[in-house]
Amino acid sequence: MNAVGMAVDVSHCGDRTTLDAFEASKKPVLITHSNCRALSGHPRCKTDEAMRRMAQTGGVMGITGVRMFVKASEPTTVEDVLDHFDYAARVAG
């Protein structure tokens, strides 16, 4: 992917593949649409370690408003989504 100029996006990858991508890629690795596992517990969300590693590659993270990635229980509010932005900024800068 690096050789042909494709972005490496680990949003749909599990934990091991996510960390492997950071090791393999010589270019920034992206998390384009995922959230913070520490806040939601959903396995598709990213761990603090993954977010830190993403930042070390120069990558960026996009937060999604998909309810199950925001919070485990209803109701889900805009404030709950904003909590993910704040948390990601504290962990990854």
C-alpha positions as CSV (number, residue, x, y, z in Angstrom):
1,M,0.0,0.0,0.0
2,N,2.8,2.4,0.8
3,A,4.5,1.7,-2.6
4,V,1.4,2.7,-4.6
5,G,0.4,5.7,-2.4
6,M,-2.6,4.1,-0.7
7,A,-3.6,5.1,2.8
8,V,-3.4,2.4,5.4
9,D,-6.7,2.6,7.4
10,V,-7.1,0.3,10.4
11,S,-10.7,1.2,11.4
12,H,-12.0,-2.2,10.6
13,C,-9.0,-4.2,11.9
14,G,-8.7,-6.1,15.2
15,D,-6.2,-5.3,17.8
16,R,-3.3,-7.4,16.5
17,T,-3.7,-6.3,12.9
18,T,-3.9,-2.7,14.0
19,L,-0.6,-2.9,15.9
20,D,1.0,-4.9,13.0
21,A,0.0,-2.1,10.6
22,F,1.9,0.4,12.6
23,E,5.0,-1.8,12.5
24,A,4.7,-2.5,8.8
25,S,3.8,0.9,7.3
26,K,6.5,3.5,6.6
27,K,3.8,6.1,6.1
28,P,1.2,7.5,8.5
29,V,-1.5,5.0,9.5
30,L,-5.1,6.3,9.8
31,I,-8.0,5.4,12.0
32,T,-10.7,7.1,9.9
33,H,-13.9,6.0,11.7
34,S,-13.6,4.4,15.1
35,N,-13.9,5.5,18.7
36,C,-12.2,5.1,22.1
37,R,-12.6,1.6,23.6
38,A,-12.0,3.0,27.1
39,L,-15.3,4.9,26.8
40,S,-17.5,2.4,25.0
41,G,-16.0,-1.0,25.5
42,H,-16.9,-2.0,21.9
43,P,-14.2,-4.3,20.4
44,R,-14.2,-2.3,17.1
45,C,-13.1,0.8,19.0
46,K,-9.4,1.4,19.4
47,T,-7.3,1.0,22.6
48,D,-5.2,3.7,24.1
49,E,-2.1,1.9,22.9
50,A,-3.4,1.9,19.3
51,M,-4.2,5.6,19.4
52,R,-0.8,6.4,20.7
53,R,0.9,4.3,18.0
54,M,-1.3,6.0,15.4
55,A,-0.1,9.4,16.6
56,Q,3.5,8.3,16.5
57,T,3.1,7.4,12.8
58,G,1.8,10.9,12.1
59,G,-1.7,9.4,11.4
60,V,-5.1,10.9,12.3
61,M,-8.2,9.5,13.9
62,G,-11.8,10.2,13.0
63,I,-14.6,9.7,15.5
64,T,-17.8,8.2,14.4
65,G,-21.3,8.9,15.7
66,V,-22.4,5.3,15.3
67,R,-24.3,4.6,18.5
68,M,-22.8,1.3,19.4
69,F,-19.3,2.8,19.2
70,V,-20.2,5.8,21.3
71,K,-21.8,4.2,24.3
72,A,-22.9,0.8,25.5
73,S,-26.3,2.0,26.6
74,E,-29.1,4.4,25.6
75,P,-29.5,7.2,25.3
76,T,-26.5,8.4,23.3
77,T,-26.1,12.2,23.2
78,V,-23.9,14.6,21.4
79,E,-22.0,15.1,24.6
80,D,-21.2,11.4,24.6
81,V,-19.7,11.7,21.1
82,L,-17.7,14.8,22.2
83,D,-16.3,12.8,25.1
84,H,-14.6,10.6,22.4
85,F,-13.0,13.6,20.8
86,D,-11.8,14.9,24.1
87,Y,-10.4,11.5,25.2
88,A,-8.7,10.8,21.9
89,A,-7.0,14.3,22.1
90,R,-5.8,13.6,25.6
91,V,-4.4,10.2,24.6
92,A,-3.0,10.8,21.1
93,G,-2.7,14.6,20.9
